[in-house]
Amino acid sequence: MKLIPLPGSDGRPTLWVNPEHVTTVARLDQSTGEGVQLRAELKIEGMGLHRVNLGDHASAADADAAWQKFFDELVG
């Protein structure tokens, strides 16, 4: 069994999940005028939706790289 950390608002892990129990994941981007806030919304079996902070990024390309890293860890 593999567990991956889901970061809280301060970036530190607040929940560890088995990726096999993640049923959906959606990317949420918000432009801040200075960059991009990247979030992920996950549905985990037996739990409600979880919104995960993946950080503030200077550009869309930086946000894309952070998303790819998170997604690769999730589907690993």
PDB file of N, CA, C and O in Angstrom:
ATOM      1  N   MET A   1       0.846  -1.172   0.000  1.00  0.00           N
ATOM      2  CA  MET A   1       0.000   0.000   0.000  1.00  0.00           C
ATOM      3  C   MET A   1       0.890   1.233   0.000  1.00  0.00           C
ATOM      4  O   MET A   1       1.870   1.315   0.740  1.00  0.00           O
ATOM      5  N   LYS A   2       0.533   2.172  -0.831  1.00  0.00           N
ATOM      6  CA  LYS A   2       1.263   3.433  -0.941  1.00  0.00           C
ATOM      7  C   LYS A   2       0.389   4.546  -0.361  1.00  0.00           C
ATOM      8  O   LYS A   2      -0.803   4.619  -0.660  1.00  0.00           O
ATOM      9  N   LEU A   3       0.973   5.405   0.462  1.00  0.00           N
ATOM     10  CA  LEU A   3       0.260   6.571   0.979  1.00  0.00           C
ATOM     11  C   LEU A   3       0.945   7.825   0.489  1.00  0.00           C
ATOM     12  O   LEU A   3       2.172   7.915   0.492  1.00  0.00           O
ATOM     13  N   ILE A   4       0.146   8.798   0.065  1.00  0.00           N
ATOM     14  CA  ILE A   4       0.712  10.076  -0.359  1.00  0.00           C
ATOM     15  C   ILE A   4       0.172  11.171   0.550  1.00  0.00           C
ATOM     16  O   ILE A   4      -0.964  11.097   1.017  1.00  0.00           O
ATOM     17  N   PRO A   5       1.001  12.198   0.799  1.00  0.00           N
ATOM     18  CA  PRO A   5       0.560  13.283   1.677  1.00  0.00           C
ATOM     19  C   PRO A   5      -0.292  14.290   0.908  1.00  0.00           C
ATOM     20  O   PRO A   5      -0.009  14.610  -0.247  1.00  0.00           O
ATOM     21  N   LEU A   6      -1.330  14.779   1.564  1.00  0.00           N
ATOM     22  CA  LEU A   6      -2.124  15.880   1.022  1.00  0.00           C
ATOM     23  C   LEU A   6      -1.832  17.097   1.886  1.00  0.00           C
ATOM     24  O   LEU A   6      -2.123  17.092   3.082  1.00  0.00           O
ATOM     25  N   PRO A   7      -1.262  18.137   1.294  1.00  0.00           N
ATOM     26  CA  PRO A   7      -0.864  19.289   2.095  1.00  0.00           C
ATOM     27  C   PRO A   7      -2.052  20.130   2.553  1.00  0.00           C
ATOM     28  O   PRO A   7      -3.070  20.223   1.868  1.00  0.00           O
ATOM     29  N   GLY A   8      -1.898  20.737   3.724  1.00  0.00           N
ATOM     30  CA  GLY A   8      -2.875  21.684   4.228  1.00  0.00           C
ATOM     31  C   GLY A   8      -2.576  23.079   3.701  1.00  0.00           C
ATOM     32  O   GLY A   8      -1.746  23.242   2.807  1.00  0.00           O
ATOM     33  N   SER A   9      -3.237  24.068   4.240  1.00  0.00           N
ATOM     34  CA  SER A   9      -3.075  25.437   3.755  1.00  0.00           C
ATOM     35  C   SER A   9      -1.665  25.977   3.983  1.00  0.00           C
ATOM     36  O   SER A   9      -1.234  26.895   3.284  1.00  0.00           O
ATOM     37  N   ASP A  10      -0.940  25.412   4.961  1.00  0.00           N
ATOM     38  CA  ASP A  10       0.430  25.858   5.216  1.00  0.00           C
ATOM     39  C   ASP A  10       1.470  25.043   4.440  1.00  0.00           C
ATOM     40  O   ASP A  10       2.671  25.278   4.574  1.00  0.00           O
ATOM     41  N   GLY A  11       1.008  24.088   3.631  1.00  0.00           N
ATOM     42  CA  GLY A  11       1.908  23.279   2.822  1.00  0.00           C
ATOM     43  C   GLY A  11       2.372  21.994   3.482  1.00  0.00           C
ATOM     44  O   GLY A  11       2.936  21.125   2.818  1.00  0.00           O
ATOM     45  N   ARG A  12       2.140  21.862   4.783  1.00  0.00           N
ATOM     46  CA  ARG A  12       2.535  20.643   5.487  1.00  0.00           C
ATOM     47  C   ARG A  12       1.424  19.601   5.363  1.00  0.00           C
ATOM     48  O   ARG A  12       0.246  19.957   5.324  1.00  0.00           O
ATOM     49  N   PRO A  13       1.787  18.321   5.301  1.00  0.00           N
ATOM     50  CA  PRO A  13       0.762  17.275   5.173  1.00  0.00           C
ATOM     51  C   PRO A  13      -0.208  17.279   6.354  1.00  0.00           C
ATOM     52  O   PRO A  13       0.196  17.367   7.513  1.00  0.00           O
ATOM     53  N   THR A  14      -1.484  17.182   6.033  1.00  0.00           N
ATOM     54  CA  THR A  14      -2.512  17.080   7.063  1.00  0.00           C
ATOM     55  C   THR A  14      -3.266  15.758   6.957  1.00  0.00           C
ATOM     56  O   THR A  14      -3.968  15.355   7.884  1.00  0.00           O
ATOM     57  N   LEU A  15      -3.114  15.095   5.822  1.00  0.00           N
ATOM     58  CA  LEU A  15      -3.814  13.836   5.585  1.00  0.00           C
ATOM     59  C   LEU A  15      -2.979  13.001   4.631  1.00  0.00           C
ATOM     60  O   LEU A  15      -2.433  13.517   3.656  1.00  0.00           O
ATOM     61  N   TRP A  16      -2.882  11.716   4.913  1.00  0.00           N
ATOM     62  CA  TRP A  16      -2.188  10.770   4.038  1.00  0.00           C
ATOM     63  C   TRP A  16      -3.249   9.836   3.472  1.00  0.00           C
ATOM     64  O   TRP A  16      -4.066   9.293   4.215  1.00  0.00           O
ATOM     65  N   VAL A  17      -3.233   9.650   2.144  1.00  0.00           N
ATOM     66  CA  VAL A  17      -4.255   8.817   1.513  1.00  0.00           C
ATOM     67  C   VAL A  17      -3.623   7.770   0.605  1.00  0.00           C
ATOM     68  O   VAL A  17      -2.537   7.962   0.058  1.00  0.00           O
ATOM     69  N   ASN A  18      -4.331   6.668   0.463  1.00  0.00           N
ATOM     70  CA  ASN A  18      -3.974   5.640  -0.496  1.00  0.00           C
ATOM     71  C   ASN A  18      -4.556   6.090  -1.843  1.00  0.00           C
ATOM     72  O   ASN A  18      -5.774   6.236  -1.953  1.00  0.00           O
ATOM     73  N   PRO A  19      -3.731   6.314  -2.866  1.00  0.00           N
ATOM     74  CA  PRO A  19      -4.237   6.783  -4.154  1.00  0.00           C
ATOM     75  C   PRO A  19      -5.312   5.885  -4.765  1.00  0.00           C
ATOM     76  O   PRO A  19      -6.123   6.346  -5.569  1.00  0.00           O
ATOM     77  N   GLU A  20      -5.321   4.603  -4.386  1.00  0.00           N
ATOM     78  CA  GLU A  20      -6.342   3.696  -4.907  1.00  0.00           C
ATOM     79  C   GLU A  20      -7.736   4.065  -4.420  1.00  0.00           C
ATOM     80  O   GLU A  20      -8.729   3.608  -4.986  1.00  0.00           O
ATOM     81  N   HIS A  21      -7.821   4.876  -3.389  1.00  0.00           N
ATOM     82  CA  HIS A  21      -9.112   5.273  -2.826  1.00  0.00           C
ATOM     83  C   HIS A  21      -9.588   6.627  -3.350  1.00  0.00           C
ATOM     84  O   HIS A  21     -10.680   7.077  -3.004  1.00  0.00           O
ATOM     85  N   VAL A  22      -8.775   7.273  -4.179  1.00  0.00           N
ATOM     86  CA  VAL A  22      -9.171   8.544  -4.790  1.00  0.00           C
ATOM     87  C   VAL A  22     -10.024   8.221  -6.016  1.00  0.00           C
ATOM     88  O   VAL A  22      -9.570   7.549  -6.942  1.00  0.00           O
ATOM     89  N   THR A  23     -11.271   8.712  -6.007  1.00  0.00           N
ATOM     90  CA  THR A  23     -12.174   8.391  -7.117  1.00  0.00           C
ATOM     91  C   THR A  23     -12.190   9.475  -8.183  1.00  0.00           C
ATOM     92  O   THR A  23     -12.368   9.173  -9.363  1.00  0.00           O
ATOM     93  N   THR A  24     -12.007  10.725  -7.793  1.00  0.00           N
ATOM     94  CA  THR A  24     -11.918  11.822  -8.775  1.00  0.00           C
ATOM     95  C   THR A  24     -10.920  12.851  -8.288  1.00  0.00           C
ATOM     96  O   THR A  24     -10.692  13.014  -7.089  1.00  0.00           O
ATOM     97  N   VAL A  25     -10.333  13.536  -9.246  1.00  0.00           N
ATOM     98  CA  VAL A  25      -9.446  14.649  -8.936  1.00  0.00           C
ATOM     99  C   VAL A  25      -9.674  15.723  -9.997  1.00  0.00           C
ATOM    100  O   VAL A  25      -9.750  15.431 -11.190  1.00  0.00           O
ATOM    101  N   ALA A  26      -9.779  16.962  -9.544  1.00  0.00           N
ATOM    102  CA  ALA A  26      -9.990  18.090 -10.461  1.00  0.00           C
ATOM    103  C   ALA A  26      -8.987  19.183 -10.143  1.00  0.00           C
ATOM    104  O   ALA A  26      -8.663  19.436  -8.982  1.00  0.00           O
ATOM    105  N   ARG A  27      -8.508  19.817 -11.183  1.00  0.00           N
ATOM    106  CA  ARG A  27      -7.566  20.927 -11.034  1.00  0.00           C
ATOM    107  C   ARG A  27      -8.353  22.224 -10.950  1.00  0.00           C
ATOM    108  O   ARG A  27      -9.285  22.455 -11.721  1.00  0.00           O
ATOM    109  N   LEU A  28      -7.964  23.065 -10.001  1.00  0.00           N
ATOM    110  CA  LEU A  28      -8.591  24.375  -9.837  1.00  0.00           C
ATOM    111  C   LEU A  28      -7.496  25.440  -9.878  1.00  0.00           C
ATOM    112  O   LEU A  28      -6.620  25.476  -9.013  1.00  0.00           O
ATOM    113  N   ASP A  29      -7.554  26.301 -10.887  1.00  0.00           N
ATOM    114  CA  ASP A  29      -6.598  27.403 -11.017  1.00  0.00           C
ATOM    115  C   ASP A  29      -7.330  28.717 -10.769  1.00  0.00           C
ATOM    116  O   ASP A  29      -8.492  28.873 -11.144  1.00  0.00           O
ATOM    117  N   GLN A  30      -6.642  29.653 -10.137  1.00  0.00           N
ATOM    118  CA  GLN A  30      -7.194  30.990  -9.985  1.00  0.00           C
ATOM    119  C   GLN A  30      -6.079  31.985 -10.242  1.00  0.00           C
ATOM    120  O   GLN A  30      -5.030  31.949  -9.598  1.00  0.00           O
ATOM    121  N   SER A  31      -6.324  32.873 -11.192  1.00  0.00           N
ATOM    122  CA  SER A  31      -5.354  33.912 -11.488  1.00  0.00           C
ATOM    123  C   SER A  31      -5.392  34.964 -10.390  1.00  0.00           C
ATOM    124  O   SER A  31      -6.466  35.398  -9.973  1.00  0.00           O
ATOM    125  N   THR A  32      -4.215  35.371  -9.924  1.00  0.00           N
ATOM    126  CA  THR A  32      -4.138  36.368  -8.858  1.00  0.00           C
ATOM    127  C   THR A  32      -3.681  37.725  -9.366  1.00  0.00           C
ATOM    128  O   THR A  32      -3.608  38.681  -8.594  1.00  0.00           O
ATOM    129  N   GLY A  33      -3.375  37.824 -10.640  1.00  0.00           N
ATOM    130  CA  GLY A  33      -2.802  39.038 -11.175  1.00  0.00           C
ATOM    131  C   GLY A  33      -1.286  39.032 -11.062  1.00  0.00           C
ATOM    132  O   GLY A  33      -0.590  39.681 -11.843  1.00  0.00           O
ATOM    133  N   GLU A  34      -0.786  38.297 -10.091  1.00  0.00           N
ATOM    134  CA  GLU A  34       0.661  38.149  -9.907  1.00  0.00           C
ATOM    135  C   GLU A  34       1.120  36.736 -10.228  1.00  0.00           C
ATOM    136  O   GLU A  34       2.318  36.454 -10.216  1.00  0.00           O
ATOM    137  N   GLY A  35       0.187  35.855 -10.513  1.00  0.00           N
ATOM    138  CA  GLY A  35       0.517  34.469 -10.787  1.00  0.00           C
ATOM    139  C   GLY A  35      -0.728  33.608 -10.756  1.00  0.00           C
ATOM    140  O   GLY A  35      -1.824  34.065 -11.079  1.00  0.00           O
ATOM    141  N   VAL A  36      -0.551  32.371 -10.370  1.00  0.00           N
ATOM    142  CA  VAL A  36      -1.638  31.396 -10.370  1.00  0.00           C
ATOM    143  C   VAL A  36      -1.669  30.661  -9.028  1.00  0.00           C
ATOM    144  O   VAL A  36      -0.651  30.136  -8.577  1.00  0.00           O
ATOM    145  N   GLN A  37      -2.834  30.626  -8.402  1.00  0.00           N
ATOM    146  CA  GLN A  37      -3.044  29.775  -7.233  1.00  0.00           C
ATOM    147  C   GLN A  37      -3.521  28.432  -7.761  1.00  0.00           C
ATOM    148  O   GLN A  37      -4.492  28.366  -8.514  1.00  0.00           O
ATOM    149  N   LEU A  38      -2.843  27.367  -7.369  1.00  0.00           N
ATOM    150  CA  LEU A  38      -3.174  26.030  -7.841  1.00  0.00           C
ATOM    151  C   LEU A  38      -3.741  25.214  -6.692  1.00  0.00           C
ATOM    152  O   LEU A  38      -3.144  25.127  -5.620  1.00  0.00           O
ATOM    153  N   ARG A  39      -4.896  24.623  -6.931  1.00  0.00           N
ATOM    154  CA  ARG A  39      -5.544  23.766  -5.953  1.00  0.00           C
ATOM    155  C   ARG A  39      -5.991  22.482  -6.657  1.00  0.00           C
ATOM    156  O   ARG A  39      -6.156  22.454  -7.877  1.00  0.00           O
ATOM    157  N   ALA A  40      -6.179  21.446  -5.886  1.00  0.00           N
ATOM    158  CA  ALA A  40      -6.762  20.203  -6.397  1.00  0.00           C
ATOM    159  C   ALA A  40      -7.951  19.872  -5.514  1.00  0.00           C
ATOM    160  O   ALA A  40      -7.909  20.058  -4.298  1.00  0.00           O
ATOM    161  N   GLU A  41      -9.004  19.383  -6.134  1.00  0.00           N
ATOM    162  CA  GLU A  41     -10.167  18.933  -5.390  1.00  0.00           C
ATOM    163  C   GLU A  41     -10.274  17.430  -5.598  1.00  0.00           C
ATOM    164  O   GLU A  41     -10.369  16.956  -6.730  1.00  0.00           O
ATOM    165  N   LEU A  42     -10.259  16.687  -4.502  1.00  0.00           N
ATOM    166  CA  LEU A  42     -10.272  15.227  -4.572  1.00  0.00           C
ATOM    167  C   LEU A  42     -11.484  14.662  -3.864  1.00  0.00           C
ATOM    168  O   LEU A  42     -11.913  15.157  -2.822  1.00  0.00           O
ATOM    169  N   LYS A  43     -12.022  13.616  -4.458  1.00  0.00           N
ATOM    170  CA  LYS A  43     -13.066  12.820  -3.804  1.00  0.00           C
ATOM    171  C   LYS A  43     -12.407  11.511  -3.431  1.00  0.00           C
ATOM    172  O   LYS A  43     -11.849  10.811  -4.276  1.00  0.00           O
ATOM    173  N   ILE A  44     -12.482  11.191  -2.145  1.00  0.00           N
ATOM    174  CA  ILE A  44     -11.874   9.984  -1.619  1.00  0.00           C
ATOM    175  C   ILE A  44     -12.986   9.081  -1.107  1.00  0.00           C
ATOM    176  O   ILE A  44     -13.901   9.538  -0.422  1.00  0.00           O
ATOM    177  N   GLU A  45     -12.905   7.805  -1.440  1.00  0.00           N
ATOM    178  CA  GLU A  45     -13.943   6.842  -1.034  1.00  0.00           C
ATOM    179  C   GLU A  45     -14.266   6.992   0.454  1.00  0.00           C
ATOM    180  O   GLU A  45     -13.371   6.988   1.300  1.00  0.00           O
ATOM    181  N   GLY A  46     -15.546   7.121   0.754  1.00  0.00           N
ATOM    182  CA  GLY A  46     -15.993   7.191   2.137  1.00  0.00           C
ATOM    183  C   GLY A  46     -15.812   8.535   2.806  1.00  0.00           C
ATOM    184  O   GLY A  46     -16.101   8.679   3.994  1.00  0.00           O
ATOM    185  N   MET A  47     -15.336   9.522   2.064  1.00  0.00           N
ATOM    186  CA  MET A  47     -15.094  10.853   2.636  1.00  0.00           C
ATOM    187  C   MET A  47     -15.701  11.904   1.708  1.00  0.00           C
ATOM    188  O   MET A  47     -16.059  11.616   0.566  1.00  0.00           O
ATOM    189  N   GLY A  48     -15.805  13.102   2.216  1.00  0.00           N
ATOM    190  CA  GLY A  48     -16.281  14.214   1.403  1.00  0.00           C
ATOM    191  C   GLY A  48     -15.176  14.746   0.502  1.00  0.00           C
ATOM    192  O   GLY A  48     -14.081  14.187   0.443  1.00  0.00           O
ATOM    193  N   LEU A  49     -15.479  15.831  -0.198  1.00  0.00           N
ATOM    194  CA  LEU A  49     -14.480  16.462  -1.051  1.00  0.00           C
ATOM    195  C   LEU A  49     -13.376  17.092  -0.208  1.00  0.00           C
ATOM    196  O   LEU A  49     -13.631  17.640   0.864  1.00  0.00           O
ATOM    197  N   HIS A  50     -12.154  17.003  -0.708  1.00  0.00           N
ATOM    198  CA  HIS A  50     -11.003  17.626  -0.065  1.00  0.00           C
ATOM    199  C   HIS A  50     -10.379  18.591  -1.057  1.00  0.00           C
ATOM    200  O   HIS A  50     -10.088  18.218  -2.194  1.00  0.00           O
ATOM    201  N   ARG A  51     -10.173  19.815  -0.638  1.00  0.00           N
ATOM    202  CA  ARG A  51      -9.470  20.790  -1.464  1.00  0.00           C
ATOM    203  C   ARG A  51      -8.046  20.892  -0.935  1.00  0.00           C
ATOM    204  O   ARG A  51      -7.825  21.137   0.251  1.00  0.00           O
ATOM    205  N   VAL A  52      -7.083  20.701  -1.835  1.00  0.00           N
ATOM    206  CA  VAL A  52      -5.670  20.650  -1.476  1.00  0.00           C
ATOM    207  C   VAL A  52      -4.947  21.836  -2.100  1.00  0.00           C
ATOM    208  O   VAL A  52      -5.083  22.095  -3.296  1.00  0.00           O
ATOM    209  N   ASN A  53      -4.185  22.550  -1.292  1.00  0.00           N
ATOM    210  CA  ASN A  53      -3.410  23.689  -1.763  1.00  0.00           C
ATOM    211  C   ASN A  53      -2.106  23.196  -2.379  1.00  0.00           C
ATOM    212  O   ASN A  53      -1.280  22.593  -1.694  1.00  0.00           O
ATOM    213  N   LEU A  54      -1.923  23.450  -3.658  1.00  0.00           N
ATOM    214  CA  LEU A  54      -0.690  23.056  -4.336  1.00  0.00           C
ATOM    215  C   LEU A  54       0.219  24.250  -4.588  1.00  0.00           C
ATOM    216  O   LEU A  54       1.190  24.152  -5.338  1.00  0.00           O
ATOM    217  N   GLY A  55      -0.096  25.375  -3.961  1.00  0.00           N
ATOM    218  CA  GLY A  55       0.817  26.514  -3.968  1.00  0.00           C
ATOM    219  C   GLY A  55       0.466  27.620  -4.939  1.00  0.00           C
ATOM    220  O   GLY A  55      -0.373  27.473  -5.826  1.00  0.00           O
ATOM    221  N   ASP A  56       1.145  28.729  -4.731  1.00  0.00           N
ATOM    222  CA  ASP A  56       1.056  29.892  -5.611  1.00  0.00           C
ATOM    223  C   ASP A  56       2.252  29.843  -6.553  1.00  0.00           C
ATOM    224  O   ASP A  56       3.382  29.593  -6.132  1.00  0.00           O
ATOM    225  N   HIS A  57       1.989  30.082  -7.817  1.00  0.00           N
ATOM    226  CA  HIS A  57       3.026  29.951  -8.834  1.00  0.00           C
ATOM    227  C   HIS A  57       3.106  31.218  -9.671  1.00  0.00           C
ATOM    228  O   HIS A  57       2.097  31.876  -9.922  1.00  0.00           O
ATOM    229  N   ALA A  58       4.314  31.549 -10.097  1.00  0.00           N
ATOM    230  CA  ALA A  58       4.553  32.787 -10.824  1.00  0.00           C
ATOM    231  C   ALA A  58       3.947  32.785 -12.221  1.00  0.00           C
ATOM    232  O   ALA A  58       3.636  33.847 -12.760  1.00  0.00           O
ATOM    233  N   SER A  59       3.776  31.611 -12.811  1.00  0.00           N
ATOM    234  CA  SER A  59       3.261  31.543 -14.178  1.00  0.00           C
ATOM    235  C   SER A  59       2.404  30.294 -14.356  1.00  0.00           C
ATOM    236  O   SER A  59       2.414  29.385 -13.526  1.00  0.00           O
ATOM    237  N   ALA A  60       1.666  30.276 -15.459  1.00  0.00           N
ATOM    238  CA  ALA A  60       0.861  29.097 -15.787  1.00  0.00           C
ATOM    239  C   ALA A  60       1.766  27.886 -16.019  1.00  0.00           C
ATOM    240  O   ALA A  60       1.395  26.765 -15.672  1.00  0.00           O
ATOM    241  N   ALA A  61       2.928  28.096 -16.593  1.00  0.00           N
ATOM    242  CA  ALA A  61       3.863  26.996 -16.838  1.00  0.00           C
ATOM    243  C   ALA A  61       4.348  26.389 -15.521  1.00  0.00           C
ATOM    244  O   ALA A  61       4.477  25.170 -15.409  1.00  0.00           O
ATOM    245  N   ASP A  62       4.616  27.235 -14.528  1.00  0.00           N
ATOM    246  CA  ASP A  62       5.034  26.744 -13.209  1.00  0.00           C
ATOM    247  C   ASP A  62       3.902  25.945 -12.558  1.00  0.00           C
ATOM    248  O   ASP A  62       4.142  24.905 -11.944  1.00  0.00           O
ATOM    249  N   ALA A  63       2.669  26.436 -12.698  1.00  0.00           N
ATOM    250  CA  ALA A  63       1.507  25.730 -12.155  1.00  0.00           C
ATOM    251  C   ALA A  63       1.326  24.388 -12.860  1.00  0.00           C
ATOM    252  O   ALA A  63       1.003  23.389 -12.218  1.00  0.00           O
ATOM    253  N   ASP A  64       1.531  24.360 -14.176  1.00  0.00           N
ATOM    254  CA  ASP A  64       1.436  23.106 -14.935  1.00  0.00           C
ATOM    255  C   ASP A  64       2.443  22.079 -14.419  1.00  0.00           C
ATOM    256  O   ASP A  64       2.114  20.902 -14.267  1.00  0.00           O
ATOM    257  N   ALA A  65       3.669  22.528 -14.150  1.00  0.00           N
ATOM    258  CA  ALA A  65       4.710  21.614 -13.656  1.00  0.00           C
ATOM    259  C   ALA A  65       4.345  21.082 -12.271  1.00  0.00           C
ATOM    260  O   ALA A  65       4.538  19.898 -11.995  1.00  0.00           O
ATOM    261  N   ALA A  66       3.824  21.936 -11.406  1.00  0.00           N
ATOM    262  CA  ALA A  66       3.419  21.502 -10.065  1.00  0.00           C
ATOM    263  C   ALA A  66       2.250  20.522 -10.143  1.00  0.00           C
ATOM    264  O   ALA A  66       2.196  19.545  -9.397  1.00  0.00           O
ATOM    265  N   TRP A  67       1.314  20.796 -11.057  1.00  0.00           N
ATOM    266  CA  TRP A  67       0.176  19.884 -11.225  1.00  0.00           C
ATOM    267  C   TRP A  67       0.665  18.520 -11.709  1.00  0.00           C
ATOM    268  O   TRP A  67       0.230  17.488 -11.199  1.00  0.00           O
ATOM    269  N   GLN A  68       1.556  18.514 -12.680  1.00  0.00           N
ATOM    270  CA  GLN A  68       2.057  17.256 -13.227  1.00  0.00           C
ATOM    271  C   GLN A  68       2.768  16.443 -12.154  1.00  0.00           C
ATOM    272  O   GLN A  68       2.616  15.223 -12.088  1.00  0.00           O
ATOM    273  N   LYS A  69       3.546  17.122 -11.315  1.00  0.00           N
ATOM    274  CA  LYS A  69       4.251  16.422 -10.225  1.00  0.00           C
ATOM    275  C   LYS A  69       3.236  15.798  -9.268  1.00  0.00           C
ATOM    276  O   LYS A  69       3.381  14.637  -8.884  1.00  0.00           O
ATOM    277  N   PHE A  70       2.211  16.559  -8.880  1.00  0.00           N
ATOM    278  CA  PHE A  70       1.181  16.044  -7.974  1.00  0.00           C
ATOM    279  C   PHE A  70       0.450  14.883  -8.614  1.00  0.00           C
ATOM    280  O   PHE A  70       0.258  13.848  -7.976  1.00  0.00           O
ATOM    281  N   PHE A  71       0.040  15.033  -9.856  1.00  0.00           N
ATOM    282  CA  PHE A  71      -0.709  14.002 -10.555  1.00  0.00           C
ATOM    283  C   PHE A  71       0.106  12.731 -10.726  1.00  0.00           C
ATOM    284  O   PHE A  71      -0.412  11.630 -10.543  1.00  0.00           O
ATOM    285  N   ASP A  72       1.389  12.879 -11.077  1.00  0.00           N
ATOM    286  CA  ASP A  72       2.258  11.713 -11.228  1.00  0.00           C
ATOM    287  C   ASP A  72       2.390  10.949  -9.906  1.00  0.00           C
ATOM    288  O   ASP A  72       2.410   9.719  -9.895  1.00  0.00           O
ATOM    289  N   GLU A  73       2.479  11.682  -8.803  1.00  0.00           N
ATOM    290  CA  GLU A  73       2.558  11.027  -7.495  1.00  0.00           C
ATOM    291  C   GLU A  73       1.257  10.287  -7.184  1.00  0.00           C
ATOM    292  O   GLU A  73       1.261   9.215  -6.579  1.00  0.00           O
ATOM    293  N   LEU A  74       0.159  10.880  -7.607  1.00  0.00           N
ATOM    294  CA  LEU A  74      -1.159  10.291  -7.351  1.00  0.00           C
ATOM    295  C   LEU A  74      -1.366   8.998  -8.132  1.00  0.00           C
ATOM    296  O   LEU A  74      -1.891   8.024  -7.593  1.00  0.00           O
ATOM    297  N   VAL A  75      -0.957   8.986  -9.397  1.00  0.00           N
ATOM    298  CA  VAL A  75      -1.184   7.804 -10.230  1.00  0.00           C
ATOM    299  C   VAL A  75       0.021   6.874 -10.262  1.00  0.00           C
ATOM    300  O   VAL A  75      -0.070   5.738 -10.726  1.00  0.00           O
ATOM    301  N   GLY A  76       1.151   7.370  -9.763  1.00  0.00           N
ATOM    302  CA  GLY A  76       2.426   6.743  -9.654  1.00  0.00           C
ATOM    303  C   GLY A  76       2.678   5.410 -10.086  1.00  0.00           C
ATOM    304  O   GLY A  76       3.803   4.923  -9.965  1.00  0.00           O
TER     305      GLY A  76
END
